[in-house]
């Protein structure tokens, strides 16, 4: 019995050794011998001892070798490597989905730059460039000057003997294109250049003892404050203002080339030739172009640094493939929306770089892709994601909307971005650059995009249209002032019919309150001669429409400004009580 037990142990030992050296996988050169041995063991009638001896004899003639694969080694190169590769893939694809870093970064803080003379911050003498914060008081000595660059990219130049306080410099962390800057000017003279406000809720404001001046779009203006006289002069576009003198108050807008003085009364006039030739005025107009160009270059450099692989590169398909896969891994509407806007920003960066390289044809194609990508973002964004989408689009547009020059490349780039109102604001710049044809095209683009936006009201539920129309009417007040500035320019006089353009837009707004007619705008205007007698058509539509009293008052306000004849639209300063400002400011 003991002998048989020892034999079984010997058998197991030999077979275990044999299996390690000769794994039965069909590729061993000894497979035939091994199969014969197994067959012989199972069929030949021999004793167990003989079988064991035969196996040992076979082992003696086989060479020793290390198995090609062991369980531990096969696990590492296959499973560990595959797991690491999968983790890398997911990190590459999913990390950008979770990216919430802001895209706007040209101005990250308020900074003061001493130009010459003595400049004080909180009564301490400073030099060079220093950071500023809300609550700081800045003062310049005699024969001194300083520039302040704010977080909204605006520039304020302080002349000699000027004192200001930074009341507010707010930047929305969820939308870095939304900024609110407020300054209180105690004395002296300052020149404000607002170059890059994109969000409609953004504003730049200077308060003083006699009132305040505020703007929510690109503009430049001069403010003088003294014991005897306050003065506001507009160098570019227009501003909104409220000023007081005794019992008199003016609340409205002030257009390009206009001057208001506040002393014993409120007086309006044109900027005189003497003032235009003044050293202070001339310097600031010249520096405005230099500063805007400097800011534009900083944004362009940031964009170029982010655009590593451009269209036309053999590896570009990998970039677009990666973006497609990222979208497929985005499981929520908000994640998809953010990815689409991120991709739109990338297309703009690429277009910017291609334009800098002179490849305008490929830049045009890239801008077309940008527009399609924004459309995808709009389509994918649910109701809760709209605010995030607007914020991200604002930030993207802010990066490329600052350009002060309108060469062919800049026109191409700016054609791919912006709202209708932003394109309207570009018209004076185009005209200044001598690009009249492009200015006319930009006006037509403004009109077409405005009508398309209004036509989209048919998708807004009837119960929500009053609120939407109220907001649009506020925007039309600002657009109307800009159209007046444009129409006043000698190069374009007689080529812009402001009254018909605005009345047509108001007619569409009224139509939106009557859902059936809004379904076919082109058919409506084809059967009703809008250009022949626009006011009669608008009046008829308005009489038949059902609207609240507040909405009717807003229509009356815009209508009054449209039909009021003006001899000189540049210095037209008829009182306009803008609801955006009358309720939020008091003096």
C-alpha positions in Angstrom: 0.0 0.0 0.0 2.8 2.3 0.9 4.6 1.4 -2.4 1.5 2.5 -4.4 1.3 5.8 -2.6 4.9 6.6 -3.3 4.4 5.7 -6.9 1.4 8.1 -7.2 3.5 10.9 -5.7 6.3 10.3 -8.1 3.8 10.3 -11.0 2.4 13.7 -10.0 5.8 15.2 -9.6 6.9 14.1 -13.1 3.8 15.2 -14.8 3.9 18.6 -13.1 7.4 19.0 -14.2 6.5 17.9 -17.7 3.6 20.3 -18.0 5.7 23.3 -17.0 8.2 22.5 -19.7 5.8 21.4 -22.4 2.5 23.3 -22.3 0.0 21.4 -24.4 -0.9 24.3 -26.8 -0.4 22.7 -30.2 2.7 24.6 -31.1 5.4 22.5 -29.3 7.8 20.6 -31.5 7.4 17.7 -29.1 3.6 17.6 -29.5 3.7 14.4 -31.4 5.9 12.6 -28.9 3.7 13.8 -26.1 0.5 12.7 -27.8 2.1 9.2 -28.4 3.1 9.0 -24.8 -0.4 9.8 -23.6 -1.9 7.3 -26.1 0.6 4.6 -25.0 0.0 5.3 -21.3 -3.8 4.9 -21.8 -3.7 1.8 -24.1 -0.5 -0.3 -23.3 -0.9 -2.8 -20.5 2.1 -2.1 -18.4 2.7 -1.6 -14.8 2.6 1.8 -13.2 6.3 1.7 -12.5 7.1 1.1 -16.2 5.0 4.1 -17.2 6.8 6.3 -14.7 10.2 5.1 -15.9 9.2 5.8 -19.5 8.2 9.4 -18.7 11.5 9.9 -16.8 13.4 8.6 -19.8 11.6 11.1 -22.1 12.4 13.9 -19.7 16.1 13.1 -19.8 16.3 13.7 -23.5 14.2 16.9 -23.6 16.1 20.2 -23.3 15.3 22.5 -20.4 13.5 25.7 -21.4 11.7 28.5 -19.7 8.0 28.8 -20.6 7.3 31.5 -23.2 4.5 33.0 -21.1 3.9 32.8 -17.4 0.6 33.8 -15.8 2.2 36.8 -14.0 4.1 38.1 -17.1 1.2 37.7 -19.4 -1.0 39.8 -17.1 1.3 42.8 -17.0 1.8 43.5 -20.7 -1.8 42.7 -21.6 -4.1 43.7 -18.9 -2.1 46.4 -17.1 -1.1 48.0 -20.3 -4.7 47.9 -21.6 -6.0 49.4 -18.4 -3.4 52.2 -18.4 -4.2 52.9 -22.1 -7.9 53.1 -21.3 -7.3 55.5 -18.4 -5.2 57.7 -20.6 -7.9 57.7 -23.3 -10.6 58.7 -20.8 -8.4 61.4 -19.3 -7.8 62.9 -22.7 -11.4 62.8 -23.7 -13.2 63.6 -20.5 -11.0 66.2 -18.8 -11.9 68.9 -21.4 -15.6 68.2 -20.7 -15.1 69.2 -17.1 -13.1 72.3 -18.0 -14.7 75.5 -16.7 -11.7 77.8 -17.0 -12.6 81.2 -18.4 -11.4 82.1 -21.9 -11.2 85.8 -21.6 -7.9 86.8 -20.1 -6.4 90.0 -21.7 -7.1 92.1 -18.6 -7.0 90.2 -15.3 -6.9 93.2 -13.0 -7.1 97.0 -12.7 -3.7 98.5 -13.3 -2.4 102.1 -13.1 0.4 103.2 -15.4 2.2 106.5 -14.5 2.9 108.4 -17.6 4.6 111.5 -16.1 4.6 113.6 -12.9 3.4 112.8 -9.5 0.6 110.2 -9.1 -0.9 109.2 -5.7 -2.8 106.1 -4.8 -4.5 106.4 -1.4 -2.3 109.5 -0.8 0.9 107.4 -1.4 3.2 108.4 -4.2 3.6 105.6 -6.8 5.6 105.1 -10.0 5.7 102.7 -12.9 2.8 100.2 -13.0 0.7 99.2 -9.9 -2.4 97.2 -9.3 -5.6 98.8 -8.2 -8.7 97.6 -6.4 -12.2 98.8 -5.5 -12.1 101.6 -3.0 -8.8 103.1 -4.1 -8.5 106.8 -4.6 -6.2 108.0 -7.4 -5.0 111.6 -7.8 -2.6 113.3 -10.2 -0.5 116.3 -9.4 0.1 119.4 -11.6 1.6 118.6 -15.0 1.0 114.9 -14.3 -0.9 112.2 -16.3 -1.7 108.5 -15.8 -3.6 105.7 -17.6 -5.9 103.2 -15.8 -6.7 99.9 -17.5 -9.7 98.2 -16.1 -10.8 94.6 -16.0 -13.3 95.3 -18.8 -10.5 96.4 -21.1 -11.5 100.0 -20.9 -9.0 102.8 -20.5 -9.2 105.9 -18.4 -6.6 108.6 -18.9 -6.3 111.1 -16.0 -5.1 114.6 -16.7 -3.3 117.1 -14.4 -5.1 117.8 -11.1 -7.6 115.0 -11.4 -9.0 112.9 -8.5 -11.1 109.8 -8.9 -12.4 106.9 -6.7 -12.9 103.4 -8.0 -16.5 102.6 -6.8 -16.9 99.3 -8.5 -15.0 96.9 -10.8 -17.1 93.8 -10.9 -16.4 90.8 -13.1 -18.9 88.0 -13.2 -17.0 84.7 -12.5 -19.5 82.8 -14.5 -19.3 85.1 -17.5 -16.0 87.1 -17.6 -17.4 89.1 -20.5 -20.0 90.6 -18.2 -18.3 93.5 -16.4 -19.5 96.6 -14.4 -17.1 99.4 -13.8 -18.1 102.6 -11.9 -15.9 105.6 -11.1 -16.6 108.7 -9.1 -14.7 111.7 -10.4 -14.2 114.4 -7.8 -12.3 116.9 -9.9 -10.1 117.4 -13.0 -10.4 115.9 -16.4 -10.5 112.4 -17.7 -10.9 110.7 -21.0 -12.6 107.3 -21.1 -12.1 104.8 -23.9 -14.5 101.8 -23.8 -13.5 99.4 -26.4 -14.8 95.9 -25.6 -18.1 95.6 -23.9 -19.9 92.5 -25.4 -22.6 91.5 -22.9 -25.7 93.8 -23.0 -25.7 93.8 -19.2 -22.2 95.3 -19.0 -21.6 99.0 -18.5 -18.8 101.5 -17.8 -19.9 104.6 -15.8 -18.4 107.8 -14.5 -20.4 109.6 -11.8 -19.7 113.2 -10.8 -21.5 115.9 -8.7 -23.7 117.0 -11.5 -24.9 113.5 -12.7 -23.4 110.5 -14.5 -22.4 109.2 -17.9 -22.8 105.6 -18.8 -22.2 103.4 -21.8 -22.8 99.7 -22.6 -21.0 99.7 -26.0 -17.8 100.9 -27.7 -17.5 104.6 -27.1 -15.1 107.4 -26.1 -15.9 110.5 -24.1 -14.3 113.3 -22.1 -15.4 114.4 -18.7 -14.4 117.7 -17.0 -15.4 118.5 -13.4 -14.7 121.8 -11.5 -16.4 124.0 -9.0 -17.9 126.3 -11.7 -18.5 123.9 -14.7 -19.0 120.3 -15.6 -18.5 119.2 -19.2 -19.1 116.0 -21.2 -17.9 115.7 -24.8 -18.4 112.5 -26.9 -15.6 111.6 -29.3 -17.0 108.2 -30.5 -20.5 106.8 -30.9 -22.8 107.8 -28.1 -23.4 107.7 -24.3 -26.3 107.7 -22.0 -26.4 110.3 -19.3 -28.4 112.0 -16.5 -27.3 115.5 -15.5 -28.7 118.1 -13.1 -28.4 121.8 -12.8 -30.7 123.5 -10.3 -34.2 122.4 -11.1 -33.4 121.3 -14.6 -32.6 117.6 -15.4 -31.7 116.0 -18.6 -32.0 112.2 -19.0 -31.1 110.8 -22.4 -28.3 110.2 -24.8 -25.5 112.3 -26.2 -24.2 111.5 -29.7 -20.8 111.6 -31.4 -19.5 115.2 -31.8 -21.8 116.6 -29.2 -20.9 118.6 -26.1 -22.9 119.3 -22.9 -21.9 121.9 -20.3 -23.6 122.1 -16.9 -23.3 125.3 -14.8 -26.3 127.6 -14.2 -28.1 125.5 -16.9 -27.7 122.6 -19.3 -26.4 123.6 -22.7 -25.8 121.5 -25.8 -23.5 122.3 -28.7 -21.1 120.8 -31.2 -17.5 120.2 -30.2 -15.6 123.3 -31.4 -12.6 123.2 -33.8 -10.5 124.7 -31.0 -11.4 121.8 -28.7 -10.7 119.3 -31.5 -7.2 120.8 -32.0 -6.5 120.9 -28.2 -3.5 118.8 -27.2 -5.4 116.8 -24.6 -8.2 115.9 -27.1 -5.7 115.1 -30.0 -3.5 113.0 -27.8 -6.3 110.8 -26.5 -7.8 110.2 -30.0 -4.3 109.1 -31.2 -3.7 107.0 -28.1 -7.1 105.4 -28.4 -5.9 103.7 -31.6 -2.6 102.6 -30.1 -4.3 101.2 -27.0 -6.9 99.3 -29.0 -4.2 97.8 -31.2 -2.2 96.8 -28.3 -5.2 95.1 -26.7 -6.1 93.4 -29.9 -2.5 92.0 -30.3 -2.6 90.6 -26.8 -5.8 88.7 -27.6 -4.4 87.5 -30.9 -1.3 86.2 -29.2 -3.3 84.2 -26.7 -5.4 82.8 -29.5 -2.3 81.8 -31.6 -0.7 80.1 -28.6 -3.9 77.9 -28.2 -4.2 77.0 -31.9 -1.4 74.4 -32.1 -2.7 72.3 -35.0 -4.3 74.2 -37.9 -6.6 73.2 -40.7 -4.5 71.9 -43.6 -2.1 70.1 -41.2 -2.0 66.3 -41.9 -2.7 65.7 -38.2 -5.8 68.0 -38.1 -8.2 65.1 -38.5 -7.0 63.8 -35.2 -8.0 67.0 -33.5 -11.5 67.0 -35.1 -11.9 63.2 -34.3 -11.0 63.9 -30.7 -13.6 66.6 -30.5 -16.3 64.3 -32.0 -15.5 61.6 -29.5 -15.6 64.2 -26.7 -19.2 65.1 -27.7 -20.2 61.5 -27.7 -18.9 61.1 -24.1 -20.9 64.2 -23.0 -24.0 62.8 -21.4 -25.8 66.0 -20.5 -27.0 69.0 -22.6 -24.9 71.4 -20.6 -21.8 69.4 -21.2 -22.4 69.2 -24.9 -23.2 72.9 -25.1 -19.9 73.7 -23.4 -18.0 71.5 -25.7 -19.5 73.0 -28.8 -18.7 76.5 -27.6 -15.2 75.4 -26.7 -14.9 74.0 -30.2 -16.2 77.2 -31.7 -13.6 79.1 -29.7 -11.0 76.8 -31.2 -12.2 77.5 -34.7 -11.9 81.3 -34.1 -8.4 80.8 -32.7 -7.5 78.8 -35.9 -9.1 81.5 -38.1 -7.1 84.2 -36.3 -3.9 82.3 -36.9 -4.7 81.5 -40.5 -5.4 85.2 -41.2 -2.1 86.2 -39.6 -0.4 83.7 -41.9 -2.2 85.2 -44.9 -4.3 82.1 -45.6 -7.6 83.9 -45.9 -9.3 81.3 -48.0 -8.9 78.6 -45.4 -9.8 81.1 -42.7 -13.2 81.7 -44.5 -13.8 77.9 -44.4 -12.9 77.8 -40.7 -15.3 80.6 -39.9 -18.1 78.8 -41.7 -17.4 75.8 -39.4 -17.4 78.2 -36.5 -20.9 79.3 -37.4 -22.1 75.8 -37.8 -20.6 74.9 -34.4 -22.4 77.8 -32.7 -25.7 76.6 -34.3 -25.0 73.1 -32.9 -24.5 74.6 -29.5 -27.8 76.5 -29.7 -29.6 73.4 -30.8 -28.1 71.2 -28.0 -28.6 73.7 -25.2 -31.7 73.1 -23.1 -33.5 75.8 -21.4 -31.4 75.7 -18.3 -28.2 75.8 -20.3 -29.0 78.9 -22.2 -27.3 81.2 -19.7 -24.1 79.2 -19.7 -24.2 79.2 -23.5 -24.6 83.0 -23.7 -21.8 83.4 -21.2 -19.4 81.3 -23.1 -20.3 82.9 -26.5 -19.8 86.3 -24.9 -16.3 85.4 -23.7 -15.4 83.9 -27.1 -16.6 87.0 -29.0 -14.8 89.4 -26.6 -11.5 87.9 -27.7 -11.9 89.0 -31.3 -14.3 92.0 -31.1 -11.7 94.6 -30.0 -9.8 95.1 -33.3 -9.4 98.8 -34.1 -8.2 98.2 -37.7 -10.4 97.0 -40.5 -8.1 95.5 -43.1 -9.5 92.7 -45.1 -8.4 90.1 -42.6 -10.1 91.9 -39.7 -13.3 92.4 -41.7 -13.3 88.6 -42.4 -12.8 87.7 -38.8 -15.4 90.2 -37.4 -17.9 89.0 -40.0 -17.9 85.6 -38.3 -18.9 86.9 -34.9 -21.2 89.2 -33.0 -24.8 90.2 -32.7 -26.6 92.5 -35.0 -26.0 95.4 -32.7 -22.3 94.7 -32.5 -22.1 94.7 -36.3 -23.9 98.0 -36.4 -21.2 99.4 -34.0 -18.5 98.4 -36.5 -19.9 100.7 -39.2 -18.2 104.0 -38.1 -14.9 102.1 -37.9 -15.3 100.8 -41.4 -16.1 104.2 -42.7 -13.1 105.8 -40.9 -10.9 103.1 -42.6 -12.3 104.2 -46.0 -14.2 100.9 -46.5 -17.6 102.3 -47.5 -18.7 99.1 -49.4 -18.0 97.0 -46.3 -19.8 99.5 -44.1 -23.0 99.3 -46.4 -22.7 95.5 -46.2 -22.5 95.6 -42.4 -25.6 97.8 -42.3 -27.4 95.3 -44.5 -26.2 92.5 -42.3 -27.5 94.3 -39.2 -30.9 94.7 -40.9 -31.1 91.1 -42.0 -30.0 89.7 -38.7 -32.4 91.9 -36.8 -35.3 90.7 -38.9 -34.2 87.1 -38.5 -34.1 87.5 -34.7 -37.6 89.1 -34.7 -39.0 86.3 -36.9 -37.8 83.9 -34.3 -40.4 85.3 -32.0 -42.9 83.0 -33.6 -41.3 80.2 -31.6 -41.8 82.1 -28.3 -45.0 81.2 -26.4 -47.5 84.0 -26.7 -47.6 84.6 -22.9 -43.8 85.3 -22.9 -43.7 87.7 -25.8 -44.5 90.8 -23.9 -41.3 90.4 -21.8 -39.3 89.5 -24.9 -40.5 92.5 -26.8 -39.9 94.9 -23.9 -36.2 93.8 -23.9 -35.9 94.2 -27.6 -37.4 97.7 -27.5 -34.7 98.7 -25.0 -32.1 97.4 -27.4 -33.7 99.3 -30.3 -33.3 102.6 -28.4 -29.6 102.0 -28.4 -29.6 100.9 -32.0 -31.5 104.0 -33.0 -28.9 106.2 -31.5 -26.1 104.4 -33.3 -28.0 104.5 -36.6 -28.2 108.3 -36.1 -24.5 108.5 -35.6 -24.0 106.4 -38.8 -26.4 108.5 -40.8 -24.7 111.7 -39.8 -21.4 110.7 -41.3 -20.8 112.5 -44.6 -19.8 109.4 -46.5 -23.1 107.6 -45.9 -25.6 110.5 -45.8 -28.6 109.7 -48.1 -27.7 106.0 -48.2 -29.4 105.0 -44.9 -33.2 105.3 -44.4 -33.3 105.0 -40.6 -37.0 105.7 -40.3 -38.1 102.9 -42.7 -35.6 100.4 -41.3 -36.8 101.0 -37.7 -40.5 101.1 -38.5 -40.2 97.8 -40.3 -38.6 96.2 -37.3 -41.3 97.7 -35.0 -44.0 96.4 -37.4 -42.5 92.9 -37.0 -42.6 93.3 -33.2 -46.3 94.2 -33.3 -47.0 91.3 -35.6 -45.5 89.0 -33.1 -48.5 89.7 -30.9 -50.7 88.3 -33.6 -49.4 84.9 -34.1 -51.0 84.0 -37.4 -49.5 86.8 -39.5 -46.0 86.3 -38.1 -45.8 82.9 -39.8 -45.0 84.4 -43.2 -43.1 87.7 -42.9 -42.0 87.8 -46.5 -45.5 87.3 -47.7 -46.8 90.0 -45.4 -44.3 92.7 -46.5 -44.8 91.7 -50.1 -48.5 92.4 -49.9 -48.1 95.5 -47.7 -45.8 98.2 -49.2 -43.6 98.7 -46.2 -41.3 101.0 -48.0 -44.0 103.2 -49.5 -45.7 104.3 -46.3 -44.1 102.6 -43.4 -45.5 104.8 -40.7 -49.2 104.3 -41.8 -48.6 100.5 -42.0 -47.0 100.5 -38.6 -49.8 102.6 -37.0 -52.5 100.3 -38.5 -50.8 97.2 -37.1 -50.3 98.8 -33.7 -53.9 99.9 -33.4 -55.1 96.4 -34.1 -52.6 94.7 -31.8 -53.3 93.8 -28.2 -50.5 94.9 -25.8 -50.1 96.0 -22.2 -50.0 99.6 -21.3 -46.3 99.4 -20.3 -45.4 97.8 -23.7 -47.5 100.4 -25.5 -45.6 103.2 -23.7 -42.3 101.6 -24.8 -43.4 101.5 -28.4 -44.5 105.2 -28.2 -41.0 106.1 -26.8 -39.2 104.5 -29.7 -41.7 105.7 -32.2 -41.3 109.3 -31.0 -37.5 109.1 -31.6 -38.0 107.7 -35.1 -40.4 110.2 -36.5 -39.0 113.3 -34.9 -37.2 115.3 -37.7 -33.7 116.4 -36.9 -31.4 118.9 -38.6 -28.2 117.5 -37.2 -28.4 114.0 -35.9 -24.9 114.1 -34.4 -25.9 116.7 -31.9 -29.6 115.7 -31.6 -30.1 115.7 -27.9 -33.9 115.6 -27.5 -34.8 114.1 -24.2 -34.9 110.3 -24.2 -35.9 108.7 -21.0 -34.3 105.3 -21.3 -36.0 102.8 -19.0 -32.7 101.0 -18.5 -31.2 103.9 -16.7 -34.1 106.0 -15.2 -34.9 103.4 -12.6 -31.4 102.4 -11.6 -29.8 105.8 -10.9 -30.8 108.7 -8.8 -29.0 111.9 -8.0 
